[in-house]
Amino acid sequence: MAEIGRFILLPVLFLAGLGAYLPFAPLIAALRGLALVVQVLAAYGRTLVGVVYRRTPEFRTLPPYRPQDEAVKAYRNYFFGPGSRDLRQLLTLERRSYATTVGDAFRTVTTRQFVAPARHRAFTVPYGLTLYLGLCAGAASAVPLLGLLFVLHGLVLALLTSGARLLAVVLRAVDRAVLWMKRLRTGMLCPHCFERVPYPSYDCPSPTCRRRHADIRPGTYGLFRRRCECGQRMPTLLMLMGRDARLQAYCVHPHCGKPMNTDAGHMPEVVIPLIGGRAAGKTQLMAAMLLSLEHAAANGGPAITLADEESDANYQVLREVLRMRGHTLATQKTLPRAHSFVLGGGRSRRLVHLFDTAGERFVDREDTDALRYARAARTFVFVLDPMAVKAFWTTMEPAPGPLLDRTLGSTVDPEEVFARSVQAVAAMGAPLRRSRLAVAISKTDLLAGHGLAPPGPEDGDGARTWLRDSLGLRGLVRAMELNFREVRFFRTAAVADDEAGVDGSVTGLVEWCLRG
């Protein structure tokens, strides 16, 4: 009887205990399901931090954007590729993490409640089934939550990416507007190949790197700063380059690639070509113009700074030759390099390029076609040597004394030089009718010593009348006035005294050329 009673009592007690347990089973299942959801979300958080911040190998499923694999050796901005890559990695890793977390939870319940329970299965099996139910509910509930997190991540990334790309466009537009305000609509002038450069290339400022970056403007490789492969950061906008932090600019044209002026793009540019025949006095006049500006700066005028080492070295030689009243060497026929300098201070600063070209280039049409810098000029200087005019030797009467040395004069007719150079410059598209022309009658100091200098003041109608009536250059003067908006005549003496003071005739010429 005792055995029968125990056989009946145990099921009764089990059912009674099960009945007492069942009201709590939903709560237990809910808590286990909630715990699983928390586990899944915590794993998501760890994965997110690992992918976006830590970036260690275990969080990497896709190859990274490496600077050495890019066309431009620089790190990409996060919103131009790496952001979407991180989202794809997060999706892959979270799928794995979700499967692992849920699978581990089910395996733990199976082991502890069914396979190797610590207590009698009569107690662990119902509890295990309850946990199974909670795990199923938790696993199902975590999926939409993860989906929502991914959607939010994607929306935020898309919003920030759109904002970054829009900001890049705005910054480029602002930078372009600043260039327009500086009258650099078509770009900066390369002093070597004379082409307009919309935006130069720049070298990395790190002395151990010097990688060249073709386009540093805001975009794929940075908004305000670009990070070079070496880790050095560099500004992406000209307006972010302070005077002490300017990068070395280089021409982007394949046939050139030479260094440009450091100040290129930071201020308006002025191009002044000196046109004239061989030995007309262009080089000496250019040296006198520079010396005149230097002398004016020392006396309270606009400051002048040579824009590059080559310009400075060439000027120092010319300055010394001019001070010694020597004769400069003939300009080489190779394409000239601009003599560049920065004039003025603050908002009035200008980058001025003076071009001294070999006289032979103004006779041969194939050579004048190479003078592309003339397209950017709005003021031209025509250096006219009176001794190159036949009428000078046949009609002028020198003062008594030593004869004028004919070998000091140019051998190229000014009318021929002017006609060919104007034709070539007009063919290049230069707007001559909107440009000005300064006619510099050269070597007047030499002519004055023989009583042959133009009469009257240093500039104005007296010099014009002397060319027309005394030298018979009516056709040349008329052609000048027909081709240019404004023509001014100057008698110049490219000489300097021992204190580097320049003849006043050059000062008036320089002031007129740089006006406006």
VEXDREN-2710 file (C-alpha; in Angstrom, 1 decimal):
% VEXDREN-2710
k/r/px/py/pz
1/MET/0.0/0.0/0.0
2/ALA/2.9/2.3/0.8
3/GLU/4.3/1.9/-2.7
4/ILE/1.0/2.6/-4.3
5/GLY/0.5/5.7/-2.1
6/ARG/3.9/7.0/-3.1
7/PHE/3.2/6.4/-6.8
8/ILE/0.0/8.4/-6.5
9/LEU/1.4/11.1/-4.3
10/LEU/4.4/12.0/-6.5
11/PRO/2.4/12.9/-9.6
12/VAL/-0.1/14.8/-7.4
13/LEU/2.8/16.7/-5.9
14/PHE/4.4/17.3/-9.3
15/LEU/1.1/18.6/-10.8
16/ALA/0.5/20.8/-7.7
17/GLY/4.1/22.2/-8.0
18/LEU/3.6/22.6/-11.8
19/GLY/0.3/24.4/-11.2
20/ALA/2.0/26.7/-8.7
21/TYR/4.9/27.4/-11.2
22/LEU/2.8/28.1/-14.3
23/PRO/1.6/31.5/-13.2
24/PHE/5.3/32.6/-12.9
25/ALA/6.4/31.0/-16.2
26/PRO/5.4/33.9/-18.5
27/LEU/7.4/36.3/-16.2
28/ILE/10.4/34.1/-16.3
29/ALA/10.2/33.7/-20.1
30/ALA/9.8/37.4/-20.5
31/LEU/12.8/38.1/-18.3
32/ARG/14.9/35.6/-20.2
33/GLY/13.8/37.0/-23.5
34/LEU/14.6/40.5/-22.3
35/ALA/18.0/39.4/-21.1
36/LEU/18.7/37.9/-24.6
37/VAL/17.6/41.2/-26.2
38/VAL/20.0/43.1/-23.9
39/GLN/22.8/40.7/-24.8
40/VAL/22.2/41.1/-28.5
41/LEU/22.1/44.9/-28.2
42/ALA/25.2/45.0/-26.0
43/ALA/27.0/42.8/-28.6
44/TYR/25.8/45.3/-31.3
45/GLY/27.3/48.2/-29.3
46/ARG/30.6/46.4/-28.9
47/THR/30.7/45.6/-32.6
48/LEU/29.8/49.2/-33.5
49/VAL/32.7/50.6/-31.3
50/GLY/35.0/48.0/-32.7
51/VAL/34.2/48.8/-36.4
52/VAL/34.0/52.6/-36.1
53/TYR/36.6/53.4/-33.4
54/ARG/38.9/50.5/-32.5
55/ARG/39.3/49.1/-36.0
56/THR/41.3/46.1/-34.8
57/PRO/41.6/43.1/-37.2
58/GLU/38.7/41.1/-35.6
59/PHE/36.3/43.9/-36.6
60/ARG/37.5/44.0/-40.2
61/THR/35.6/42.1/-43.0
62/LEU/36.3/44.4/-45.9
63/PRO/39.7/45.8/-47.1
64/PRO/40.3/49.3/-45.8
65/TYR/40.7/52.4/-48.0
66/ARG/44.5/52.7/-47.9
67/PRO/46.3/55.9/-49.1
68/GLN/48.8/53.8/-51.1
69/ASP/45.9/52.4/-53.2
70/GLU/44.4/55.7/-54.0
71/ALA/45.2/57.8/-57.1
72/VAL/45.9/60.6/-54.7
73/LYS/48.1/59.4/-51.8
74/ALA/45.9/60.6/-49.0
75/TYR/43.4/59.3/-46.5
76/ARG/39.7/59.5/-47.6
77/ASN/37.3/61.6/-45.7
78/TYR/35.0/59.3/-43.6
79/PHE/31.9/60.3/-45.5
80/PHE/33.4/59.6/-48.9
81/GLY/33.6/55.8/-48.7
82/PRO/34.8/54.6/-45.3
83/GLY/31.4/55.4/-43.7
84/SER/29.5/53.1/-46.0
85/ARG/32.2/50.5/-45.7
86/ASP/31.8/50.5/-41.9
87/LEU/28.1/50.0/-42.3
88/ARG/28.5/47.0/-44.5
89/GLN/31.1/45.6/-42.1
90/LEU/28.7/46.2/-39.2
91/LEU/25.9/44.3/-41.0
92/THR/28.2/41.3/-41.6
93/LEU/29.6/41.2/-38.1
94/GLU/26.2/41.7/-36.4
95/ARG/24.7/38.8/-38.3
96/ARG/27.5/36.7/-37.0
97/SER/27.2/38.1/-33.5
98/TYR/23.4/37.6/-33.5
99/ALA/23.7/34.0/-34.5
100/THR/26.4/33.4/-32.0
101/THR/24.6/35.1/-29.1
102/VAL/21.3/33.3/-29.7
103/GLY/22.9/30.0/-30.4
104/ASP/25.0/30.2/-27.2
105/ALA/21.9/31.0/-25.2
106/PHE/20.0/28.0/-26.5
107/ARG/23.0/25.7/-26.0
108/THR/23.4/26.8/-22.4
109/VAL/19.8/26.0/-21.6
110/THR/19.9/22.7/-23.4
111/THR/23.0/21.6/-21.4
112/ARG/22.0/22.9/-18.0
113/GLN/18.3/22.0/-18.1
114/PHE/18.1/18.9/-20.3
115/VAL/21.4/17.2/-21.0
116/ALA/23.3/17.5/-17.7
117/PRO/20.9/19.1/-15.2
118/ALA/22.1/19.9/-11.7
119/ARG/18.7/18.8/-10.3
120/HIS/16.0/16.2/-11.1
121/ARG/14.6/16.7/-14.6
122/ALA/11.1/17.0/-13.2
123/PHE/12.2/20.4/-12.0
124/THR/14.6/21.4/-14.8
125/VAL/12.6/20.4/-17.9
126/PRO/9.6/22.8/-17.2
127/TYR/12.1/25.5/-16.4
128/GLY/14.1/24.7/-19.5
129/LEU/11.0/24.8/-21.7
130/THR/10.1/28.2/-20.2
131/LEU/13.6/29.5/-21.0
132/TYR/13.3/28.1/-24.5
133/LEU/10.0/30.1/-24.9
134/GLY/11.7/33.2/-23.6
135/LEU/14.7/32.8/-25.9
136/CYS/12.4/32.4/-28.9
137/ALA/10.5/35.5/-28.0
138/GLY/13.7/37.4/-27.3
139/ALA/15.4/36.3/-30.5
140/ALA/12.3/37.3/-32.5
141/SER/12.1/40.7/-30.7
142/ALA/15.8/41.5/-31.2
143/VAL/15.5/41.3/-35.0
144/PRO/13.3/44.4/-35.5
145/LEU/15.3/46.3/-32.9
146/LEU/18.5/45.5/-34.8
147/GLY/16.8/46.4/-38.0
148/LEU/15.7/49.7/-36.5
149/LEU/19.3/50.5/-35.3
150/PHE/20.7/49.7/-38.8
151/VAL/18.0/51.9/-40.4
152/LEU/18.9/54.7/-38.0
153/HIS/22.6/54.2/-38.6
154/GLY/22.0/54.3/-42.4
155/LEU/19.8/57.4/-42.2
156/VAL/22.3/59.3/-40.0
157/LEU/25.2/58.2/-42.3
158/ALA/23.2/59.2/-45.4
159/LEU/22.4/62.6/-43.8
160/LEU/25.9/63.3/-42.8
161/THR/27.3/62.1/-46.1
162/SER/25.0/64.4/-48.0
163/GLY/25.9/67.2/-45.6
164/ALA/29.6/66.5/-46.1
165/ARG/29.3/66.5/-49.9
166/LEU/27.1/69.6/-49.9
167/LEU/29.7/71.3/-47.6
168/ALA/32.5/70.3/-50.0
169/VAL/30.5/71.9/-52.9
170/VAL/29.8/75.1/-50.9
171/LEU/33.5/75.4/-49.8
172/ARG/34.6/75.0/-53.4
173/ALA/32.1/77.6/-54.5
174/VAL/33.3/80.0/-51.8
175/ASP/37.0/79.4/-52.8
176/ARG/36.1/80.0/-56.4
177/ALA/34.2/83.2/-55.5
178/VAL/37.3/84.4/-53.6
179/LEU/39.4/83.8/-56.7
180/TRP/36.8/85.7/-58.8
181/MET/37.1/88.6/-56.4
182/LYS/40.8/88.5/-56.9
183/ARG/40.3/88.7/-60.6
184/LEU/41.5/85.1/-61.1
185/ARG/38.5/83.8/-62.9
186/THR/40.4/81.7/-65.3
187/GLY/43.1/80.6/-62.8
188/MET/46.6/81.6/-61.9
189/LEU/49.4/82.3/-64.3
190/CYS/52.3/79.8/-64.4
191/PRO/55.5/81.9/-64.8
192/HIS/57.1/79.1/-66.8
193/CYS/54.6/77.9/-69.4
194/PHE/52.3/81.0/-69.2
195/GLU/49.2/78.8/-69.1
196/ARG/46.4/79.6/-66.7
197/VAL/46.2/77.1/-63.9
198/PRO/42.6/76.6/-62.5
199/TYR/44.1/75.2/-59.3
200/PRO/47.7/74.2/-58.7
201/SER/49.2/71.0/-57.3
202/TYR/50.8/71.2/-53.9
203/ASP/53.5/69.3/-52.2
204/CYS/53.0/67.8/-48.8
205/PRO/54.6/70.2/-46.3
206/SER/56.4/67.5/-44.5
207/PRO/60.1/67.8/-45.3
208/THR/60.5/64.0/-45.3
209/CYS/57.5/63.4/-47.6
210/ARG/57.0/65.9/-50.4
211/ARG/54.3/63.9/-52.1
212/ARG/52.5/65.9/-54.7
213/HIS/48.7/66.3/-54.4
214/ALA/46.9/67.2/-57.6
215/ASP/43.8/68.7/-56.2
216/ILE/43.6/69.6/-52.6
217/ARG/40.2/71.3/-52.7
218/PRO/37.4/70.0/-50.4
219/GLY/36.1/66.6/-51.5
220/THR/37.0/62.9/-51.2
221/TYR/40.2/63.4/-49.3
222/GLY/39.1/66.0/-46.8
223/LEU/36.9/69.0/-46.2
224/PHE/39.0/71.5/-44.3
225/ARG/42.2/69.5/-44.0
226/ARG/43.7/66.7/-46.1
227/ARG/45.8/64.0/-44.5
228/CYS/48.7/62.9/-46.6
229/GLU/49.8/59.2/-46.7
230/CYS/52.6/60.2/-44.3
231/GLY/50.1/61.5/-41.8
232/GLN/50.8/65.3/-42.4
233/ARG/47.7/67.4/-42.6
234/MET/47.4/70.2/-45.1
235/PRO/44.7/72.9/-45.7
236/THR/42.3/72.3/-48.6
237/LEU/41.5/75.9/-49.3
238/LEU/43.6/78.9/-50.3
239/MET/41.9/81.0/-47.7
240/LEU/43.1/78.6/-45.0
241/MET/46.7/79.0/-45.9
242/GLY/48.2/81.7/-43.8
243/ARG/51.1/83.7/-45.1
244/ASP/53.5/81.6/-42.9
245/ALA/51.8/78.3/-43.8
246/ARG/51.6/78.5/-47.6
247/LEU/52.3/75.4/-49.6
248/GLN/54.6/75.2/-52.6
249/ALA/52.4/75.4/-55.7
250/TYR/53.1/73.6/-59.0
251/CYS/51.7/73.9/-62.5
252/VAL/49.3/71.1/-63.4
253/HIS/49.9/71.1/-67.1
254/PRO/51.7/67.9/-68.2
255/HIS/54.3/69.6/-70.3
256/CYS/55.3/71.9/-67.4
257/GLY/54.9/70.8/-63.8
258/LYS/57.3/73.5/-62.6
259/PRO/57.0/75.4/-59.3
260/MET/54.8/78.5/-59.3
261/ASN/55.0/81.5/-57.1
262/THR/54.0/80.7/-53.4
263/ASP/51.7/83.7/-53.5
264/ALA/49.8/82.5/-56.5
265/GLY/46.0/82.5/-55.8
266/HIS/46.3/84.6/-52.7
267/MET/46.1/88.0/-54.4
268/PRO/45.2/89.6/-57.8
269/GLU/47.8/89.1/-60.5
270/VAL/49.1/91.7/-62.9
271/VAL/50.9/90.7/-66.1
272/ILE/53.1/93.4/-67.9
273/PRO/55.0/92.2/-71.0
274/LEU/57.8/94.3/-72.3
275/ILE/57.8/94.3/-76.1
276/GLY/60.6/95.5/-78.3
277/GLY/63.3/94.6/-80.8
278/ARG/66.7/93.2/-80.0
279/ALA/68.8/95.6/-78.0
280/ALA/66.0/98.0/-77.6
281/GLY/66.6/98.3/-73.9
282/LYS/63.9/96.1/-72.5
283/THR/66.0/94.3/-69.9
284/GLN/67.6/97.4/-68.6
285/LEU/64.3/99.2/-68.4
286/MET/62.7/96.3/-66.5
287/ALA/65.6/96.4/-64.0
288/ALA/65.1/100.2/-63.6
289/MET/61.4/99.6/-63.0
290/LEU/62.1/97.2/-60.2
291/LEU/64.7/99.4/-58.7
292/SER/62.2/102.3/-58.9
293/LEU/59.7/100.4/-56.9
294/GLU/62.3/99.3/-54.4
295/HIS/63.4/103.0/-53.9
296/ALA/59.8/104.1/-53.6
297/ALA/59.2/101.4/-50.9
298/ALA/62.2/102.7/-48.9
299/ASN/60.7/106.1/-49.0
300/GLY/57.2/105.1/-47.6
301/GLY/55.7/103.8/-50.8
302/PRO/54.1/100.4/-51.4
303/ALA/56.2/97.5/-50.1
304/ILE/57.8/95.3/-52.7
305/THR/59.0/91.7/-52.2
306/LEU/60.4/89.4/-54.9
307/ALA/58.1/86.5/-55.2
308/ASP/60.6/83.7/-55.6
309/GLU/64.3/82.9/-55.3
310/GLU/64.9/83.0/-59.1
311/SER/63.3/86.4/-59.5
312/ASP/65.3/87.7/-56.6
313/ALA/68.6/86.3/-57.9
314/ASN/68.1/87.7/-61.4
315/TYR/67.1/91.1/-60.0
316/GLN/70.2/91.4/-57.8
317/VAL/72.4/90.9/-60.8
318/LEU/70.5/93.4/-62.9
319/ARG/70.4/95.9/-60.0
320/GLU/74.2/95.8/-59.7
321/VAL/74.7/96.1/-63.4
322/LEU/72.3/99.1/-63.5
323/ARG/74.0/100.8/-60.6
324/MET/77.4/100.4/-62.3
325/ARG/75.9/101.9/-65.5
326/GLY/76.9/98.7/-67.3
327/HIS/75.1/97.0/-70.2
328/THR/72.9/93.9/-69.5
329/LEU/73.5/90.8/-71.5
330/ALA/71.1/90.2/-74.4
331/THR/68.0/88.3/-73.4
332/GLN/68.2/84.6/-74.4
333/LYS/65.8/83.5/-77.1
334/THR/64.4/80.7/-74.9
335/LEU/61.0/81.3/-73.4
336/PRO/61.3/83.9/-70.6
337/ARG/60.5/83.3/-67.0
338/ALA/58.5/86.0/-65.3
339/HIS/60.2/88.4/-62.9
340/SER/57.6/88.2/-60.2
341/PHE/57.1/90.4/-57.1
342/VAL/54.5/91.2/-54.5
343/LEU/53.6/94.9/-54.4
344/GLY/51.7/96.6/-51.6
345/GLY/50.3/95.3/-48.3
346/GLY/47.1/94.0/-46.8
347/ARG/44.1/93.9/-49.1
348/SER/46.0/96.0/-51.8
349/ARG/48.7/93.4/-52.4
350/ARG/49.2/92.3/-56.0
351/LEU/51.4/89.6/-57.6
352/VAL/53.0/91.4/-60.5
353/HIS/54.7/89.5/-63.4
354/LEU/57.1/91.3/-65.7
355/PHE/58.1/89.5/-68.8
356/ASP/61.3/90.4/-70.7
357/THR/61.4/88.6/-74.0
358/ALA/64.2/88.3/-76.5
359/GLY/63.7/90.7/-79.4
360/GLU/64.0/87.9/-82.0
361/ARG/60.7/86.5/-80.8
362/PHE/58.9/89.6/-82.1
363/VAL/60.1/89.1/-85.6
364/ASP/59.4/85.4/-86.2
365/ARG/55.7/84.5/-86.1
366/GLU/56.4/81.0/-84.9
367/ASP/58.2/82.5/-81.9
368/THR/55.6/85.1/-81.0
369/ASP/53.0/82.3/-80.9
370/ALA/54.7/80.9/-77.9
371/LEU/54.2/84.1/-75.8
372/ARG/51.0/82.9/-74.3
373/TYR/51.4/85.1/-71.2
374/ALA/50.3/88.1/-73.3
375/ARG/46.7/86.8/-73.2
376/ALA/46.6/87.6/-69.4
377/ALA/48.0/91.1/-69.8
378/ARG/45.9/94.3/-69.8
379/THR/48.9/96.7/-69.8
380/PHE/51.7/96.4/-72.3
381/VAL/55.0/98.2/-72.5
382/PHE/56.5/98.8/-76.0
383/VAL/60.1/99.7/-75.7
384/LEU/61.0/101.9/-78.7
385/ASP/64.7/102.6/-79.5
386/PRO/64.9/105.7/-81.6
387/MET/68.2/104.6/-83.0
388/ALA/66.4/101.7/-84.7
389/VAL/64.6/104.2/-86.9
390/LYS/66.3/105.1/-90.2
391/ALA/65.0/108.7/-90.0
392/PHE/66.8/109.2/-86.7
393/TRP/70.1/109.0/-88.5
394/THR/69.1/111.0/-91.6
395/THR/67.0/113.8/-90.2
396/MET/68.3/114.4/-86.6
397/GLU/71.2/116.8/-86.1
398/PRO/73.4/115.9/-83.2
399/ALA/75.2/118.4/-81.0
400/PRO/78.9/119.1/-81.7
401/GLY/81.2/116.6/-80.0
402/PRO/81.8/112.9/-80.1
403/LEU/79.5/111.0/-82.5
404/LEU/76.8/108.7/-81.2
405/ASP/77.8/105.0/-81.2
406/ARG/75.5/103.3/-83.7
407/THR/76.3/99.9/-82.3
408/LEU/74.4/100.7/-79.2
409/GLY/71.1/100.9/-81.1
410/SER/68.7/98.2/-82.0
411/THR/68.8/96.8/-85.5
412/VAL/65.1/95.9/-85.7
413/ASP/62.6/98.3/-87.1
414/PRO/60.0/99.3/-84.4
415/GLU/57.2/99.3/-86.9
416/GLU/57.9/95.7/-87.9
417/VAL/58.2/94.6/-84.2
418/PHE/54.9/96.3/-83.3
419/ALA/53.0/95.0/-86.2
420/ARG/54.0/91.4/-85.7
421/SER/53.7/91.4/-82.0
422/VAL/50.2/92.9/-82.1
423/GLN/49.1/90.5/-84.7
424/ALA/50.3/87.5/-82.6
425/VAL/48.9/88.8/-79.4
426/ALA/45.5/89.5/-81.0
427/ALA/45.5/86.0/-82.5
428/MET/45.9/84.5/-79.0
429/GLY/42.7/86.2/-77.9
430/ALA/44.1/89.1/-75.9
431/PRO/41.5/91.9/-75.7
432/LEU/43.7/94.7/-77.0
433/ARG/40.8/97.2/-77.4
434/ARG/40.4/96.9/-73.6
435/SER/44.1/97.1/-72.9
436/ARG/46.6/99.9/-72.4
437/LEU/49.9/100.6/-74.0
438/ALA/52.9/102.4/-72.5
439/VAL/55.4/103.5/-75.2
440/ALA/58.8/103.8/-73.5
441/ILE/61.2/105.7/-75.7
442/SER/64.5/104.2/-74.4
443/LYS/68.0/105.4/-74.1
444/THR/67.1/109.1/-73.7
445/ASP/70.0/109.6/-71.3
446/LEU/72.3/108.6/-74.1
447/LEU/70.5/110.8/-76.7
448/ALA/70.4/113.8/-74.3
449/GLY/74.2/113.8/-74.2
450/HIS/74.2/114.4/-78.0
451/GLY/71.3/116.8/-78.0
452/LEU/69.0/114.3/-79.7
453/ALA/66.5/113.5/-76.9
454/PRO/62.8/114.2/-77.3
455/PRO/61.9/117.7/-76.0
456/GLY/59.4/118.6/-73.3
457/PRO/58.3/116.7/-70.1
458/GLU/59.1/113.0/-69.5
459/ASP/55.7/111.8/-70.7
460/GLY/52.7/113.1/-72.7
461/ASP/52.1/114.7/-76.1
462/GLY/55.7/116.0/-76.5
463/ALA/57.1/112.5/-76.9
464/ARG/54.2/111.5/-79.1
465/THR/54.8/114.6/-81.4
466/TRP/58.5/113.9/-81.5
467/LEU/57.9/110.4/-82.7
468/ARG/55.4/111.5/-85.4
469/ASP/57.1/114.6/-86.7
470/SER/60.8/114.2/-86.0
471/LEU/61.1/110.4/-86.7
472/GLY/58.3/110.1/-89.2
473/LEU/56.5/107.4/-87.2
474/ARG/52.9/108.7/-87.9
475/GLY/51.8/105.2/-89.1
476/LEU/53.1/103.5/-86.0
477/VAL/51.6/106.0/-83.6
478/ARG/48.2/105.7/-85.4
479/ALA/48.4/101.9/-85.3
480/MET/49.1/102.0/-81.6
481/GLU/46.1/104.3/-80.9
482/LEU/43.8/102.2/-83.1
483/ASN/44.7/98.9/-81.5
484/PHE/44.7/99.9/-77.8
485/ARG/42.1/101.6/-75.6
486/GLU/44.7/104.0/-74.1
487/VAL/48.2/104.9/-75.2
488/ARG/50.7/106.9/-73.2
489/PHE/54.2/107.9/-74.4
490/PHE/57.2/108.2/-72.0
491/ARG/60.8/109.2/-72.5
492/THR/62.9/106.9/-70.3
493/ALA/66.4/106.7/-69.1
494/ALA/67.1/103.3/-67.5
495/VAL/70.0/104.5/-65.3
496/ALA/70.7/104.6/-61.6
497/ASP/73.0/106.6/-59.4
498/ASP/75.4/105.3/-56.8
499/GLU/72.6/105.4/-54.1
500/ALA/70.3/103.2/-56.3
501/GLY/68.2/106.2/-57.2
502/VAL/66.4/105.8/-60.6
503/ASP/65.8/108.4/-63.1
504/GLY/62.4/110.1/-62.6
505/SER/61.3/109.2/-66.1
506/VAL/61.1/105.5/-65.0
507/THR/59.1/106.3/-61.9
508/GLY/56.3/107.9/-64.0
509/LEU/56.2/104.9/-66.3
510/VAL/55.9/102.5/-63.4
511/GLU/53.1/104.4/-61.7
512/TRP/51.1/104.5/-64.9
513/CYS/51.6/100.8/-65.7
514/LEU/50.5/99.8/-62.2
515/ARG/47.6/102.2/-61.9
516/GLY/44.2/100.4/-61.8
END
